[in-house]
Amino acid sequence: MNRFSIVGLNQNENLTDIDIKNTGSEIISFKLIDDNNKFEYGLGTFINQLINFGIFFQGVGVELCIVALLVTAGDKISRKENAQDSWTREIDLYIPVFNIAKWNKSKQLLEKMLNFLSGDKWRLFFRSTDSCYISLFPPFQQRLTQELDCVCLFSGGMDSFIGSADLLSSGRKPLLISHYWDTLTPSYQQNCISSLNDEYGDNNIKQAKAHVGFNNDLFPQEEPENTLRARSFLFFSLAVLASTGINNPSEIFIPENGLISINVPLTQLRLASLSTRTTHPFYMARFQELLDNLEIDSILINPYKFKTKGEMARECINQEFLKKNLKYTISCSSPGKGRYAGEAQKHCGHCVPCIIRQSSIRFAFNTDDTDYRVTLPYKNLDPTKAEGKDVKAFNFAIKRMEDNLDDLQSLIYIPGPLYDYSFEEIDKFAELYKRGMVEVKNLLSGVRVS
């Protein structure tokens, strides 16, 4: 197993200037800023979009995105090649910041967050930089933020589409923050934005699109890492940067159904590799704590944390709009997997997100016009193949839930602690988990896996 030291360098710095704590680690360094004073790796392009919206963001928000950029780099390290247990990596980040006292105050909290989020061992080392990064940007020529009153994460998925539609239906004026890295996601996001514009905006929906990240050749490795468990740290950080220039305080909406947020592992084997924690309540609470420590006056809100995906759809304010346009959203974990068989990119229908999607749409509307390769309920699936393994795992999890109806809390604690929440809220999480699994059970009742 190799420990990695990832070093972000400013223009006037060289690697020899950096005090590397573990000299035996594998050291990867890169310049954060190019010769034209523009941030590299897509961050500068995203920031320019905010400038064009007239958003007067804060320097500490830029620094948070720098931290997120280095985290994103570390998340590219191959688990298979660089972890003793094929999962846990050891990663040190070296980050230049302006207000080092403020960041050192949050060092342990950040490490705790990242360890929980990705299952790795992170260490962060901050050092002082000469000037605040806000000085790199030109003066704002026009302020448009009076047209915006909140920020909303917008992935192009079903939940973010419902969340955006609910905000717009309520008269809110959100700035939609999107991130993409593959070639397929932007087309889904654009289709969704076009639908929202037709219904609400007359081409006035504001969206900032980020293409922030690193190519697979950043590290010398044979097998690029694709789990990317820390991706939400970048996604959240981009939203926070935008929020620092909108309202005071500013609301950041993170629309995600509660079943996925809690994300109880379907089997004992899925706790690490197949259970993400991107919006888990514990992680959300820690991120809010980080913002408070950094004196960023933004509030993270998941209005659906106690709702299933089906309940989100059924209770969406604009029902007719949702039913008509749900087909443009993307849920599948690997929509391009059919290309090897010469099939068009579309929902596979049998991965965990697809199963939850199908169950939720059937729960809300009885019919689903999404194009799936496998439309459930399907009479006979092979559990030894991809099409049947997640259905089998759900059946196991449903049986386990039914055997523990008197102690559902023992299940919802598996992915992580919930000590930030009241006993009443923990009961709500438990009941939410039960309702979400019942939605899936109703879909799978006609499926035979053998």
C-alpha positions as CSV (number, residue, x, y, z in Angstrom):
1,M,0.0,0.0,0.0
2,N,1.3,3.4,-0.9
3,R,0.6,6.7,1.0
4,F,0.1,9.6,-1.4
5,S,1.0,13.2,-0.9
6,I,-1.0,15.5,-3.2
7,V,0.4,19.1,-3.4
8,G,-1.4,22.1,-4.8
9,L,1.1,24.7,-5.9
10,N,0.5,28.4,-6.5
11,Q,2.3,30.2,-9.3
12,N,5.4,31.3,-7.3
13,E,5.8,27.9,-5.6
14,N,7.9,24.9,-6.4
15,L,7.6,21.4,-4.9
16,T,11.0,21.9,-3.1
17,D,9.4,24.7,-1.1
18,I,6.9,22.3,0.5
19,D,7.5,20.5,3.8
20,I,6.3,17.0,3.0
21,K,5.6,15.2,6.2
22,N,6.0,11.7,4.8
23,T,8.9,11.8,2.5
24,G,8.5,8.1,1.6
25,S,5.0,8.7,0.2
26,E,4.3,9.0,-3.5
27,I,4.2,12.7,-4.3
28,I,1.9,14.2,-6.9
29,S,2.0,18.0,-7.4
30,F,0.3,20.4,-9.8
31,K,-0.2,24.1,-10.3
32,L,-3.5,25.4,-9.2
33,I,-3.3,28.6,-11.3
34,D,-2.0,29.0,-14.8
35,D,0.2,31.9,-16.2
36,N,-2.9,33.9,-16.9
37,N,-4.0,33.9,-13.3
38,K,-6.8,31.5,-14.0
39,F,-7.6,28.4,-11.9
40,E,-6.8,25.1,-13.6
41,Y,-8.8,21.9,-14.0
42,G,-12.1,23.6,-14.8
43,L,-12.4,25.6,-11.6
44,G,-11.6,28.9,-13.3
45,T,-14.2,28.3,-16.0
46,F,-16.9,27.7,-13.3
47,I,-15.8,30.8,-11.4
48,N,-16.1,32.9,-14.6
49,Q,-19.7,31.8,-14.9
50,L,-20.4,33.1,-11.4
51,I,-18.7,36.4,-12.4
52,N,-20.9,36.6,-15.4
53,F,-24.0,36.2,-13.1
54,G,-22.6,39.1,-11.0
55,I,-22.1,37.0,-8.0
56,F,-19.8,38.6,-5.4
57,F,-18.4,35.4,-3.9
58,Q,-16.1,35.3,-0.9
59,G,-12.4,34.3,-0.9
60,V,-13.0,31.7,1.7
61,G,-15.5,30.1,-0.7
62,V,-12.7,29.9,-3.3
63,E,-10.4,28.3,-0.8
64,L,-13.1,25.7,0.0
65,C,-13.2,24.8,-3.7
66,I,-9.4,24.5,-3.7
67,V,-9.6,22.0,-0.9
68,A,-12.3,20.2,-2.9
69,L,-10.1,20.2,-6.0
70,L,-7.3,18.4,-4.1
71,V,-9.8,16.0,-2.6
72,T,-11.1,15.2,-6.1
73,A,-7.5,14.5,-7.2
74,G,-7.0,12.1,-4.2
75,D,-10.2,10.3,-5.1
76,K,-8.7,9.3,-8.4
77,I,-6.1,7.0,-6.7
78,S,-6.8,3.4,-7.5
79,R,-8.1,1.5,-4.5
80,K,-7.2,-1.9,-6.1
81,E,-3.6,-0.9,-6.6
82,N,-2.9,1.3,-3.5
83,A,-4.9,-0.1,-0.6
84,Q,-4.1,-3.2,1.5
85,D,-7.7,-4.1,1.8
86,S,-8.5,-3.0,-1.8
87,W,-10.5,-0.1,-0.4
88,T,-8.9,2.2,2.2
89,R,-6.3,4.6,0.8
90,E,-3.9,6.9,2.8
91,I,-3.9,10.4,1.3
92,D,-2.2,13.6,2.5
93,L,-3.2,17.0,1.0
94,Y,-1.1,20.1,1.0
95,I,-3.2,23.2,0.5
96,P,-2.2,26.9,0.3
97,V,-4.7,29.2,2.0
98,F,-4.9,32.9,3.1
99,N,-6.4,32.6,6.6
100,I,-4.5,29.7,7.9
101,A,-5.7,30.0,11.5
102,K,-9.3,29.6,10.3
103,W,-8.5,26.5,8.2
104,N,-6.3,24.9,10.9
105,K,-9.3,25.3,13.3
106,S,-11.3,23.1,10.9
107,K,-8.5,20.6,10.1
108,Q,-9.7,17.7,12.3
109,L,-13.3,18.3,11.3
110,L,-12.4,18.1,7.6
111,E,-10.4,14.9,8.1
112,K,-13.3,13.4,10.0
113,M,-15.7,14.3,7.2
114,L,-13.6,13.0,4.5
115,N,-12.8,9.7,6.3
116,F,-16.5,9.1,6.7
117,L,-17.4,10.1,3.2
118,S,-14.9,8.0,1.3
119,G,-13.7,5.4,3.8
120,D,-10.1,6.5,3.4
121,K,-7.5,8.0,5.8
122,W,-7.1,11.7,4.9
123,R,-4.6,14.1,6.4
124,L,-4.7,17.8,5.5
125,F,-1.8,20.3,5.8
126,F,-2.5,24.0,5.3
127,R,0.2,26.6,4.6
128,S,-0.1,30.4,4.2
129,T,-0.3,32.0,0.8
130,D,0.7,35.6,0.2
131,S,-2.7,37.1,-0.8
132,C,-6.4,36.3,-0.8
133,Y,-7.5,34.4,-4.0
134,I,-10.3,36.9,-4.5
135,S,-7.7,39.4,-5.8
136,L,-7.2,37.2,-8.9
137,F,-10.6,38.1,-10.3
138,P,-11.7,41.2,-12.1
139,P,-14.1,43.7,-10.6
140,F,-17.7,42.8,-11.1
141,Q,-19.3,44.9,-13.8
142,Q,-22.9,44.0,-13.3
143,R,-24.8,42.6,-10.3
144,L,-27.5,40.1,-11.3
145,T,-27.9,38.4,-8.0
146,Q,-31.2,40.2,-7.3
147,E,-32.6,37.7,-9.7
148,L,-31.5,34.8,-7.5
149,D,-32.5,34.0,-3.9
150,C,-31.0,30.5,-3.3
151,V,-28.8,27.8,-4.7
152,C,-30.0,24.3,-5.7
153,L,-27.8,21.3,-6.7
154,F,-28.9,20.1,-10.1
155,S,-27.5,16.8,-11.3
156,G,-30.1,16.0,-14.0
157,G,-31.4,13.2,-11.8
158,M,-35.0,12.7,-10.8
159,D,-34.6,14.1,-7.3
160,S,-32.9,17.3,-8.3
161,F,-35.5,17.8,-11.1
162,I,-38.3,17.5,-8.5
163,G,-36.5,19.8,-6.1
164,S,-35.9,22.5,-8.8
165,A,-39.5,22.3,-10.0
166,D,-40.8,22.6,-6.4
167,L,-38.7,25.7,-5.8
168,L,-39.8,27.3,-9.1
169,S,-43.4,26.4,-8.4
170,S,-43.1,28.1,-5.0
171,G,-41.9,31.3,-6.6
172,R,-38.2,30.9,-5.6
173,K,-35.4,32.0,-7.9
174,P,-32.7,29.3,-7.6
175,L,-29.2,29.3,-9.2
176,L,-28.9,25.7,-10.3
177,I,-25.4,24.2,-9.8
178,S,-24.5,21.3,-12.0
179,H,-21.3,19.2,-12.3
180,Y,-20.4,16.6,-14.9
181,W,-17.4,14.6,-16.0
182,D,-18.7,12.1,-18.4
183,T,-20.1,12.8,-21.9
184,L,-23.7,11.7,-21.2
185,T,-24.7,13.7,-18.2
186,P,-24.7,17.1,-19.9
187,S,-27.3,16.0,-22.4
188,Y,-29.7,14.9,-19.6
189,Q,-29.0,18.1,-17.7
190,Q,-29.7,20.2,-20.8
191,N,-33.0,18.3,-21.6
192,C,-34.1,18.9,-18.0
193,I,-33.2,22.6,-18.1
194,S,-35.0,23.0,-21.4
195,S,-38.1,21.5,-19.8
196,L,-37.9,23.8,-16.8
197,N,-37.4,26.8,-19.0
198,D,-40.5,25.9,-21.1
199,E,-42.6,25.6,-17.9
200,Y,-41.2,28.3,-15.7
201,G,-38.5,30.4,-17.2
202,D,-38.8,31.4,-20.8
203,N,-35.0,30.7,-21.1
204,N,-34.3,32.6,-17.8
205,I,-33.4,29.6,-15.6
206,K,-29.9,30.3,-14.3
207,Q,-27.5,27.4,-14.3
208,A,-23.8,27.3,-13.6
209,K,-22.2,24.2,-15.0
210,A,-18.9,22.8,-13.7
211,H,-16.6,20.5,-15.5
212,V,-14.0,20.2,-12.7
213,G,-11.7,17.3,-12.3
214,F,-8.7,15.3,-13.5
215,N,-8.0,12.9,-16.3
216,N,-7.1,9.3,-15.5
217,D,-3.4,10.0,-16.2
218,L,-3.0,12.1,-13.1
219,F,-1.5,9.0,-11.3
220,P,0.6,6.3,-12.8
221,Q,-1.8,3.4,-12.4
222,E,-3.1,0.6,-14.6
223,E,-6.7,0.7,-13.4
224,P,-8.3,4.2,-12.9
225,E,-10.5,4.6,-9.9
226,N,-14.2,5.0,-10.6
227,T,-15.9,4.8,-7.2
228,L,-15.4,8.5,-6.6
229,R,-16.9,8.4,-3.1
230,A,-15.8,12.0,-2.3
231,R,-17.5,13.6,-5.3
232,S,-20.2,15.3,-3.2
233,F,-17.5,17.3,-1.3
234,L,-16.7,19.0,-4.6
235,F,-20.4,19.4,-5.6
236,F,-21.3,20.9,-2.2
237,S,-18.2,23.2,-2.3
238,L,-19.1,24.6,-5.7
239,A,-22.6,25.4,-4.4
240,V,-21.2,27.1,-1.3
241,L,-19.0,29.3,-3.4
242,A,-22.0,30.6,-5.4
243,S,-24.1,30.9,-2.2
244,T,-21.6,33.3,-0.6
245,G,-22.5,35.9,-3.2
246,I,-26.3,35.6,-3.2
247,N,-28.1,36.2,0.1
248,N,-27.0,36.5,3.7
249,P,-27.7,34.0,4.9
250,S,-28.0,31.9,1.7
251,E,-30.0,28.7,1.4
252,I,-28.4,25.7,-0.4
253,F,-31.0,23.1,-1.4
254,I,-29.7,19.5,-1.8
255,P,-32.7,17.5,-3.1
256,E,-32.3,13.9,-2.2
257,N,-34.8,11.3,-1.1
258,G,-34.3,10.0,2.4
259,L,-33.9,6.3,1.5
260,I,-30.8,7.1,-0.6
261,S,-29.5,9.6,2.0
262,I,-29.6,7.0,4.8
263,N,-28.5,4.3,2.4
264,V,-28.6,1.3,4.6
265,P,-26.4,-1.4,3.0
266,L,-28.5,-4.0,1.2
267,T,-26.1,-6.8,2.5
268,Q,-23.2,-7.0,4.9
269,L,-20.8,-7.1,2.0
270,R,-21.9,-3.7,0.7
271,L,-21.0,-1.4,3.6
272,A,-17.9,0.1,2.0
273,S,-17.8,-0.4,-1.7
274,L,-21.5,-0.2,-2.6
275,S,-22.9,2.2,-0.1
276,T,-22.3,5.9,-0.7
277,R,-22.6,8.6,1.9
278,T,-22.9,11.7,-0.3
279,T,-26.0,13.1,1.5
280,H,-26.0,11.0,4.7
281,P,-27.4,13.1,7.6
282,F,-24.2,12.7,9.6
283,Y,-22.1,14.0,6.6
284,M,-24.6,16.9,6.0
285,A,-24.4,17.9,9.7
286,R,-20.6,17.9,9.5
287,F,-20.5,20.0,6.3
288,Q,-22.8,22.5,8.0
289,E,-20.4,22.5,11.0
290,L,-17.6,23.2,8.6
291,L,-19.4,26.2,7.1
292,D,-20.1,27.6,10.6
293,N,-16.4,27.2,11.5
294,L,-15.4,29.0,8.4
295,E,-17.9,31.8,9.1
296,I,-19.7,31.1,5.8
297,D,-23.3,32.2,6.4
298,S,-24.9,29.5,4.2
299,I,-27.5,26.8,5.3
300,L,-27.7,23.3,3.8
301,I,-31.2,22.1,3.4
302,N,-32.5,18.8,2.2
303,P,-36.3,19.3,2.2
304,Y,-36.9,15.6,1.4
305,K,-34.8,14.0,4.1
306,F,-37.9,12.3,5.6
307,K,-39.5,11.4,2.2
308,T,-39.1,8.4,-0.1
309,K,-38.4,8.9,-3.7
310,G,-42.0,7.9,-4.5
311,E,-43.4,10.4,-2.0
312,M,-41.2,13.1,-3.6
313,A,-42.8,12.4,-6.9
314,R,-46.4,12.0,-5.6
315,E,-46.2,15.2,-3.6
316,C,-44.4,17.3,-6.3
317,I,-46.3,20.6,-6.6
318,N,-46.5,20.5,-10.4
319,Q,-47.7,17.0,-11.0
320,E,-48.6,17.2,-14.7
321,F,-45.3,18.8,-15.5
322,L,-43.4,16.1,-13.6
323,K,-45.2,13.2,-15.2
324,K,-44.6,14.6,-18.7
325,N,-40.9,15.3,-18.2
326,L,-39.6,12.6,-15.8
327,K,-38.3,10.6,-18.8
328,Y,-35.6,13.3,-19.4
329,T,-34.0,12.7,-16.0
330,I,-31.2,10.2,-15.4
331,S,-30.9,7.8,-12.4
332,C,-28.9,4.8,-13.7
333,S,-25.4,4.3,-12.3
334,S,-24.0,3.2,-15.7
335,P,-26.3,4.2,-18.5
336,G,-23.6,3.5,-21.1
337,K,-23.1,-0.1,-20.1
338,G,-25.1,-1.4,-23.1
339,R,-22.7,0.1,-25.6
340,Y,-20.8,-3.2,-25.6
341,A,-23.9,-4.9,-27.0
342,G,-24.4,-2.1,-29.6
343,E,-27.3,-0.6,-27.6
344,A,-28.1,3.1,-27.2
345,Q,-27.3,4.7,-23.9
346,K,-30.3,4.4,-21.5
347,H,-31.3,3.3,-18.0
348,C,-30.3,-0.3,-17.4
349,G,-33.3,-0.9,-15.2
350,H,-31.6,-3.3,-12.8
351,C,-29.0,-1.4,-10.8
352,V,-29.9,0.0,-7.3
353,P,-30.8,3.5,-8.5
354,C,-32.9,2.2,-11.4
355,I,-34.8,-0.2,-9.1
356,I,-35.6,2.7,-6.7
357,R,-36.5,4.9,-9.6
358,Q,-38.9,2.3,-11.1
359,S,-40.5,1.6,-7.7
360,S,-41.0,5.3,-6.9
361,I,-42.6,6.2,-10.3
362,R,-44.9,3.2,-10.1
363,F,-45.8,4.3,-6.5
364,A,-46.5,7.8,-7.6
365,F,-48.1,7.4,-11.0
366,N,-48.7,3.7,-11.7
367,T,-47.1,4.0,-15.1
368,D,-43.5,4.8,-16.2
369,D,-42.5,5.8,-19.7
370,T,-38.8,5.8,-19.0
371,D,-36.8,3.6,-21.5
372,Y,-35.1,0.8,-19.6
373,R,-33.2,-2.2,-20.9
374,V,-34.9,-4.3,-18.1
375,T,-38.3,-3.1,-17.1
376,L,-39.5,-4.5,-13.8
377,P,-41.3,-6.6,-12.7
378,Y,-39.4,-9.0,-14.9
379,K,-40.4,-12.6,-14.5
380,N,-37.1,-14.4,-14.4
381,L,-33.7,-12.8,-13.7
382,D,-30.3,-14.6,-13.2
383,P,-28.8,-13.7,-9.8
384,T,-25.3,-14.6,-11.1
385,K,-25.5,-11.9,-13.7
386,A,-25.7,-8.1,-13.3
387,E,-29.4,-8.0,-14.2
388,G,-30.3,-10.0,-11.1
389,K,-27.7,-9.4,-8.4
390,D,-29.2,-6.1,-7.1
391,V,-32.8,-7.5,-7.2
392,K,-31.5,-10.4,-5.1
393,A,-29.8,-8.0,-2.7
394,F,-33.0,-6.0,-2.3
395,N,-34.9,-9.1,-1.5
396,F,-32.4,-9.9,1.2
397,A,-32.7,-6.4,2.6
398,I,-36.5,-6.4,2.6
399,K,-36.5,-9.7,4.4
400,R,-34.1,-8.4,7.0
401,M,-36.2,-5.3,7.5
402,E,-39.4,-7.3,8.0
403,D,-37.6,-9.5,10.6
404,N,-36.5,-6.3,12.5
405,L,-39.7,-4.2,12.4
406,D,-39.5,-3.7,16.2
407,D,-35.9,-2.4,16.0
408,L,-35.6,-0.5,12.7
409,Q,-33.2,1.9,14.4
410,S,-30.6,-0.9,14.5
411,L,-30.6,-0.9,10.7
412,I,-30.5,2.8,10.1
413,Y,-27.5,3.2,12.4
414,I,-25.4,0.8,10.2
415,P,-24.2,3.4,7.7
416,G,-23.3,6.1,10.2
417,P,-24.2,7.9,13.5
418,L,-27.2,10.1,13.9
419,Y,-26.4,11.9,17.1
420,D,-27.1,15.3,15.6
421,Y,-30.8,14.5,15.5
422,S,-33.6,14.2,18.1
423,F,-35.3,11.0,19.1
424,E,-38.3,12.1,17.1
425,E,-36.2,12.6,14.0
426,I,-34.5,9.3,14.3
427,D,-38.0,7.6,14.5
428,K,-38.8,9.5,11.3
429,F,-35.7,8.2,9.6
430,A,-36.6,4.6,10.7
431,E,-40.2,4.9,9.3
432,L,-38.9,6.5,6.1
433,Y,-36.6,3.5,5.6
434,K,-39.5,1.1,6.1
435,R,-41.7,3.0,3.6
436,G,-39.0,3.2,1.0
437,M,-38.3,-0.5,1.2
438,V,-42.0,-1.2,0.9
439,E,-42.1,0.8,-2.3
440,V,-39.3,-1.4,-3.7
441,K,-41.0,-4.6,-2.4
442,N,-44.2,-3.7,-4.2
443,L,-42.3,-3.4,-7.5
444,L,-40.3,-6.6,-7.0
445,S,-43.2,-8.8,-5.8
446,G,-43.7,-10.1,-9.4
447,V,-40.0,-10.6,-10.1
448,R,-38.5,-14.1,-9.9
449,V,-34.7,-14.4,-9.4
450,S,-33.4,-17.9,-10.0
